[in-house]
Amino acid sequence: MSTVVEATDVDGEDPFEGERIEVDDDALRQVSPGAWLGGLASRLDDVATSFIYGDR
């Protein structure tokens, strides 16, 4: 990423300087489709494993 920043940095300003938009991890997990699908995939995997191998 630093190479891209150096290539686009024409003013000599630091792109990481100043205010940032920060999102709380918990809030991001609530709205992130990747987090929802990851949890769903994990549960489906657990069900399939339990079905195939029985309860351990």
QUIDA-V24281 format. One line per field, one symbol per residue. psi: psi as a letter, one per 30 degrees, with the letter a starting at -180 (. if undefined). burial: 1 if it has 24 or more other C-alpha atoms within 12 Angstrom, else 0. A space follows every 10 residues. Layout:
psi->???
burial->???
This chain:
psi->eeeeeeefif fgkjfgkall jkkkeeeeee fkeeeeeeee eeeeeeeeee eeflk.
burial->0000000000 0000000000 0000000000 0000000000 0000000000 000000
